[in-house]
Amino acid sequence: MKSRTDQLDFDFSRPIDFQRNICSEIIDDCISELFKEDKNSLFNKHLKILILELYYCWIESDMQFLTVSMSKRGYNSKSRYNPNNISSYLIKVVKLLVKNNLINFHAGFYDHRTKKSRLTRIKSSKMLINQFEKIKLPSTQNINHRKKEYLLLYNKGKLCEYKDSYDTQEIRVILENYNKIVSKTLFDVPNLKRNILVRGDNKKIIISPFSSVFYKKEIEKIDKGLIGGCWWNKIDLHLFLNIKKKLTINNQKTSYIDLTKYFASYLSMISNSNVSIQQRSFSGVLDYDQLCYLIMKGFRSQTSKSFLNSVYKERKKFSLQSFTLSEIREAINNHIMANQKLQNFLYKGKDIGWNFVVSKIFFKLVSEITKIKVPVFLVRDKIYFPTDRESIILEKLEKIIFYELNLNNFKLHAEKASDFNFEKKGFFGRLVKSDIDFSQRYLDNKKLFGLE
């Protein structure tokens, strides 16, 4: 029989967010109860960020760990991504919490199997959780530092410091305003009972109420970037196909625009040819979403053999687990290999940049609508929005897509996402049927976001 330690999922973890609002008073009573003696301001600051993050981590899931560096090299108190100036002094605070039995501590180590170093994992102990259970979270707003960075610039894959330019400042302001909208908006799956989703690769995703949207860019390719940071940016195709018609904004009817409809137009533009991909139902194995993502995987692959082997190995990620290798191979041969216009792209070992274009289109939309405070969400290459704001979203998007993809004479059409009944019922209607499709988890989130 395995020990409890063997059964812990250390991969189910996230790093400490140094950009939290430590002026929040949420955990002040908790800290006062646990630490009677007055400490210096340096200690108090580091204690507060750690307890605060342990609290948010526990709210998200009591099975989730926080990762923390126990090396001085893991801290840069002068970084623009560290507005609270958290330093390696945090290591001292971590050790104190361990000594006082307030956290469960699992030391980091070098994993010889994966050839990677694993950071230390920590989690609230029962003693600390007892204090957390006394806290009532007032809202999801103002949990982040007012100078939180939402634009993340990388240099060869490593997060880097930079001096602001007019362009970066403009992007940062747009992202800051957009995240204010996100913090006030419930984006959820109403009938989902648990707040944990499991991807095809078995990685867990928490439907967290503390989401922040980032724009990640390489400093040498500032015109390209990827939107990310939230739970809905982490779902794979396997998960998405199960929930795409259930994603809901603010407990209202929700619609989405499917940008994959313009994937062939993008290929035509970058290849200066006329690429056609059949969009209607044409296969007993592949739908259009699966086809588009397999095509992109084929572009990134080096050979047809490595492509097929990789698809079959990762078939659950593509929601193809119920099909045999021969069925998958036949579908790929019929709908990818037989398409002559795709041959110039296949097996070149390159990313054609579709996800960059999708993020760029979405960011331009965000920059257009933050002033009117319409909540929009990018989930893979679908843009979700409230159905009652459809006309303005379509108007803005048509102009953006026309410019980015050089499309003429096209008309956007939205698809309905939510299939739940959001109509307000009368008294007798509530007696017969009240939120019957909604999980208790979702109803609790409605209260948290003030949507009762």
N, C-alpha and C positions, 0 to 999 in steps of 0.2 A: 504493500500500500504506500502511495506517495505521501510525503510529508506536506504540510501546509505550504512551506516555502517552495517546494517543487511545483505546486499548483498555481502559484502567483504568476500573473501575466505582466512581466516587467516591460514588455513592449507597449502595454497600455499605459502610456505616460505622456506628459507634456512638460516643456521647460518652464521654469519660473518666469513670469512676465514682470520685468523690472519697470514697466511703464504704467503700473497701477496708480490710482489716486490714493496716496497714503494719508491724505487729509480727511479721508472718509472716516466717519465715527462708528461704522458698523461693528467693529470688533473692539472698541475701546473698553467696554465693560468686561469683555472676555479677558483682555490683557490685564486689566486692573485686578481681576479675580485671581489670575494665575501668578502675577508678579507683584507682590505687595511693596517691595522696596523700590524707591526711586532710582532710576538709572540715568546715565548721561544721554544727551540728545543723539549721539552717534549710535549707541546701543538701541535706543527707542526706535529710531528710523529703520534699522535693519530688522529688528524684532517685528515691527508692524508690517513690513512688506512680506515677511515670511509667514506670519500668522494669517494675514489677509489672503495670500495666495493658497495657503493650505485650506482656508475656508472656502474659497471659490472652487478649488479642486474637488473638495468634498461635496459641495453643492452639485457639481457636474456629475460626479459618480464616486461612490465610496470605494470603488475598486480601482480608481485611477491613481497613479503615482505622479509626483513631481520629480523632475530631474534637476539635480543641483551639482555644481562643480565644487569639489573639495580641494581644488588647486587655485593658487593665486592667479595663475595664467588665465583662468576662466572669467576674469572680471576686468572691465575697463570703466572705471567710474566717471571718466571724462567723455564717454561716447555720447553722441547725439541720440542714440537709441536707449539711453539710460538717464532719463531726466531726473530721477531721484538720487543719482550719483551713488548707486549701490556698489560697494567695494568688496574685497575679499574678507572684510570684517564679518560678512554674512556667515562664513565658515565657523566663526566663534559662536554665533547665535545658534547655528544648527547643532553644534556639539552640546550647547547648553540645553536645548530642547530634548536631545537624546538622553542626557543625564537626568532630566526631570521626567522622563517617561511620557513626553508629550507627542513624540513621533516614533513611527517605526522606521528604522534605518537599514538600508541595504547598500553596502559599500560598492563602489564602482570597481570594474576589473577589465582586463583585456580578454576579449573573446577570441580564443585561438581558432574557433570554427569559422567565424565570419571575418577574422582579421581586423576587428574594430574594437576600439575602447568603449566601454559602456559606463556612462556617468552614474553616479550614486542616485538611488531612488529613495524618496521619503514619502511618508503618508501619515495622516493624523492618527494618533492612538485613540483608544476608547476614552481615555481621560479628556483629551482635547475635544473629541466629538461631543462628549457630554456638555461641554461649554458651547459648542457651535449650535447644538439643538435648542438653545435658549434664544438664539438670534433670529429675528424676523427680517428677511431681506426686503427692504422697502421698494426697490425698483431695480432695473438694469441700467439706469442712467448714472452718469458721473462716477463710474467705477474706474475710469482710466485717467491718467495724468493729462492736464490740459495741454501739455506740449508733446503728447504722444506722437510718434512718427508713424505715418501710414505709408510713406514712400520708402521702400527698401532698395538701396542701390548696392549691387554686388560687383566685385572685381575678380574675375576668373573663379566665380562660384563662392567667394567669401564676402560676407557683409562688410562694407567699407564706409569710412567717413567721407564726407564731401562738403564743399562749400556751396551754399545756395546760389542759384542763378534765377533769372526771371522765370524760366521754364519750370524748374523744380519747385519754386515757391508757389507758382500757379497750380501745379499738380497737388501739392500738399494742402492748399486751401480747399480745393475741390473735394479731396478725400476726407478732410476733416469735417466738412459740411455733410458729406454723404454718410459718414459714420454716425453723425448725430441722428440722422434719419433711421439708420439701421438699429441704433440702440433703443429706439422708441417703437420698433416694428416687430411684431410676432410673425416669423416665417417658419412654418412648422407643418407636420403631417398629423392632422387631427385624430385619426384612428390608430395611431401608433402607440402601443401600450408602454413600451420601454423607451428610454431616451438614448439607447445605444443601437447603432446600426453596424452590421458586420459586412465588410466588403468581400469580394470574391477571393482576395488573398488572405482572408481571415483577420485583417486589421480592423480594430474597432474605432468607430467614430461616435463622438458624443454630440447629441443635439443640444448644444450649449446656448443658454440665454445671454452669454457674455461675448458674443462674436464681434470681431473687428475685421474690416476689409483692408487688405494691403494691396499695393501695386508694386510688384517686384520687377526690377530692371537691372540689366548689366550696364555698368557705367560707360562702357565703350559702344553700347548699342542702345542709347537712351530712347530711341524712337520705338523700340520694341519692349514689351513687358507682359507680365501675366497677372491677372487678378486672382487673389487667393486670400487665405487666412481664416475662412469660416468653415463650419462643418459642411455646408452645401458645396463648397469648392473641393472637398476631399472625396466625394462619393465616386465610385467607379460605375461603369456602364451596367454592370449586374444590378447594383442597387438602384440606379437611376430608372431603369426600365420598370422597376416595381413601384416606384413612388412618383413618377413624373406627372401622373394625372391626379395626384393627391396633395401636392405642395400648395400651401395656402398662405395668403398674406392677410394679417389682421382679422382673421375669422370672417373674411368676405370672399365673394366669388372672385376667382383668380384666373388669369389667362397667360399665355406665353407665346413668344415668337420663336420659331425654330430656325436658327441660322444655318443648320446643315442643308436646308433647301437651296442654299447658295454656295455650297461646297464645290459643285461642278463649275459654277461661274468663276470661282476663285482659281481653280485649276486652269480654266481656259485663259484667265487673265495673265497668270504667271508663266504660262507655256506658249502664249500667243497662238492658241489653237482653239478648236471647238470641242471641248470635252463634254460628254453626256453620261450621266448616271441615272438609271431608271429609279424613280422615287416611289412608284406604287408597289403594292405587294407582288412579289415576283418569285419568292422562294419559300420553301417549307422550313428552311433553316435560318436564313438571315433576314432581318428587317432592315430598314434604311439606316437607322443609327448604327447597327452592327456593321453593315457594309462599309459605311464611311470610315469608321474607326479601324476596320481591318485594312482598308485601302491605305490609310496613313501608316499603319504598322508595317505594311508591305513596303512603303517608301523608305522607312527607317531601317529595314532589314538589309542584310548583305546578300543573301541568296534565297532562292525559293524554298530550299530545304530547311534552312534555319527559320524562315518565316512560318512554314507549316508546323514545324516542331514547337516553336514558341507559342503559336495560337492554341495548339492542342494542350500544351502544358498549362497555359493560362486561360483555358476555355471558360472557367467559371467567372472570371473577370468580364468576359464578353457575353455572359449568360448563354453559353453554348454547351453546358455540362451534360445536357440530356442527349447530345448527338455523338455519334461515333466519329473516329478520325476519317473514315472514308466518306461519310456524309458531309463533314466540314470541308474536306479536300474537294469534293465534287462541287459544292456551293462556291468555293473560292475560284475553282477553275472556270465555272460557268459565268460568274458575275464580276470577276476581277481579271483573271488571266485572259479571258476571251475579249476583254475590252481593249482594243488596239490603242486607243488614245491614252491609256494609262501606262503603256510600256515604257515611255520616256522617263517615268518617275520611279518605277518599281526597282527595288533592290539596289538603291544608290547609297543606302546608309545615311540618309539625310532627312532632317525634319523640314517640311515645306513651309512651316510658319503659320498654319491655320489657326492654332490656339492664340498666337500673338495678335492676329487680325481680329479674332472674336473679342479678345480683351480690349483691343483698341476701339472697336465699335461700341462696346459696352461703356467704356470710360467716356467716350464722346457723348453718349446718351446721358450718363450721369452728370456731366458738366452742363448739359442743356436743361436738366429738370430739377437740380437741387434747389433752385430758387423757389420753385412751386411745390417742393417737398412731396414729390410722388415717390413712394418706395418701389424700387426695382431691384431684381436679384438675378445674378448670372449663375446658372447651374449648367455646367459643361458648356454646351453651345446653345442653350435656351435662355431667353430673357423673360422672367416672370414679372407681372405687374397686376395691380387691381383692375378687374374687368371694367369698372366704371370710368377708368382713365384711358381706355383703349384708344380713342381717337387721337389724343395728343401724343401718346407713345408711338403710334403708327406714323403720324406725321413727322415726328422727329427722326425716327429710325429710317424712314424712306430716304430722307435727305442724306443721312450719314452713309447708308449702304450704297446709294448712288455715287457718292464721292469715293468711298473706299474700294468698291468692287467694279467701278465703271459700268454700272448697269443702267440700261435705259428701258423705258416702257414696261415697268414691272409694278405690281401692286402687292403690298404686304397683306397677309391674312393671319389673324391670331387664332390660336386654338384654345379651347377651354381646358383648364387644369383641374380645378376642384370639382368633384362630383358629390359634394356634401350639401345638405340642406341648411342654408344659413338664414332662411327667412324667419323673422320673428313670429312666434306663434301666440295666439290668444290664450286666455286662461285655461280653457278646456283642452286646447291643443297641447299645452304643457303637461296636463295631467295624463294625457294619452302617450305622448312621445316627447321627451325632452333630452336633447343632446345624446340621443341613443347611439349615434355613430362615433361619438367623441370619447377618447380615453380620459381617465382621471388625470393622467400626466398632462394632457393638453388643456384640460379645464383649469388645472393649477397654473399653467403658463398664461392662460388668458387673464387670470387674476393678477399675476405678476406684471403683465403689460397693461393693466387697467382696461381690459376689454369686456368686463362683465355687463 
